[in-house]
Amino acid sequence: MLKKNLSFNSFSPKALGSVLLALVILTSAGCGFQLQRSYQIPPQLTTLHLSSQDEYSELTRLVRERLRLSNVNLVDSASKDVADLRLIRDSLERATLSLYPTGNVAEYELIYQVEFAVALPDSAPGFYNVEIRRDYLDDPRTALAKSREMDLLTKEMRIQAADRIVQTLSSIEVN
């Protein structure tokens, strides 16, 4: 009787690569891995009305963009048959964290807060808060560069807030 020994060397590199790729895909799918910004919005929220005090603000634009990427159909007018996402307020505050020996501020903490409400048809609205915090070093000798850095940090904080709003929508349990 002929016996053939199978060893690691008997597999071709192409077959070994395919097996490893399949193993990685199965492992990542089994652990619940999802790409960033790929949220499963409940069916009751896939059509909604977005309202804000400032329809042309950067935050409103970012939330609208994130909702469209999540396949949410946005309608222009509110009705009692459509869920409503209302951006109530957003604010940027600055708190002092540390001082230079001269008494000038060395480090700030930027706090970006967003309050919003989600109202499902025939139910009371749920109110939610998002808070993003960042440390910001302030050097008075490089004022122009620091103002540009603060603008970039503020923009990044708004992007994260918009992502968290959509993430909150995906986690709402609808009966």
N, C-alpha and C positions, 0 to 999 in steps of 0.2 A: 504494500500500500504506500502510496506517495503522500508524504506530508509536506505541506508548504508552510514555512514559518513566516508569519506576518510580523513585520517590525516597523518601527517608525520610519525607517529609510525606504520602505517599499511604497509609501505614498508619494505622489508627485507634488511638487510645490503648489501647483494650481489647486489640486484637490484639498491639500492641507489649508490653504488660504480660504477656500470656500467653507470648509468646516469651521474654521475659527470665526469667520464673518457671521455665519449662522448662529454660532454660540453667543457671540456678542449681541446680536439682535435679539435673540430669545431672552438673554439675561436682562437686557435693558427694558424690554417690553414687560417682563415679569415683575420688575420692581416698581412699575408705575411711572417710569421716566416719561416726561413730556417736554417738548421744546418750549422755550420761553415764549410767553405771550400767546400760547395756544390754549385758550380757556374754553371749557364746555359750558356755554350759557344755557340755563334752563329754557325749555320751549316757550314758556309763558313770557319770557323776557327777550325773545328773538325779534320782536317788533316792539319798539318803544319810542316815546317822545322824550327828547332831551331839551331841557330848559335851563336857562341861566340868566343871571342879572345882566351879564355882558355876553351877548351871543358871539362877539368877535374876539373874545379874550384868548390868550394862548392856551389856557387850561381847557376851555370849551372846545377849541380846535383839536387839541390832542386827544381828549376823551372821544370826540366824534370819530377821529381817525382810528383809534383803538377799537371802538365798537364796530366800525365797518370791517376792520381786519378780523374780527371775531364773528363775522357774518350776521350782524345784528342789523335789521332793517329799521332805519330811522324815519319816522313820519313827522311832517311839519306841524300838524295841529294836534292838540291834546284831545282825547275823547275818553269816555268812561270804559271803553272796551280795550284800551291800550295802556300798558304799563308806562309810568312816568319816572324819569330820572331827572331830579332837580338839583343842580349845583347851587347850593345856598350861599356859600361864602368861602373865599380863600384868602389867606393872609400870610405875609412873610414877616417874621419878627427876628430881632437880633438881640442876643444876650451876651454880656461880657463874660468871658471865661478866665482870662488872665491879663495882667498888666505888665508893662516894662517897668524897670526901676524908676524911670522918669515920670511915671503916672499915666503914660499913653497906653491905649488898649493894644495888647499884643495878639489876642486871640478872641474871636467871636464864635458863638454858636448860632447858626441860621436855623430857624424853625419855620417850616412851611406847613400850614394846616389847611385842610379842606373839609368842609361840612357839606354833606349831600343827603338827599332823601330818595328813597325808591318806593313808589306807590304802585301796588298791583291793582288791577281792576277789582272793584267792590271790596277793598280792604284799606285799613289805615296805613299811612306811610311809615316805613322804617327809617330811622335816622342813623347816619354813620359818620365817623370821623376818620380822616387819614392824616397822619403826622409824619413828616420826614425831617430828620435832623442832620446837619452837617457842621463840622468844625471849619473855621475859616481864619487863617493867619493874616494879620494885618500889619504891613510894614509901611509906615508913612513915607519912606524914601522911594517906594515904587508904587505910587498912587495910581498911575494909569494902568499898569499891569494888574493891580489888585482889583480895580473896578471891572476890568474885563474878566478876571477870574470869578468875581462875584456874579456877573451876568451868566457865565457858563454854569456855575453851580446852581443858580436859580432855575435855569432852563432844565438842567438835569433833574432837579427836585420836582419840577412840574411833570416831566416825563414819568418819573417814578410814581407820582401821585395818580396820574391818569391810568397807569398800569394797575395800581392797587384798587382803583375804583372799578375797573373791569374785572379784576380778580374777585372783588367783593360781590359783584353781580353774579359771578359764576358760583359763588358759595352760598347764595341765598336759597333756602329750601322753600319750595312752592308746593302748596297742598293741592 
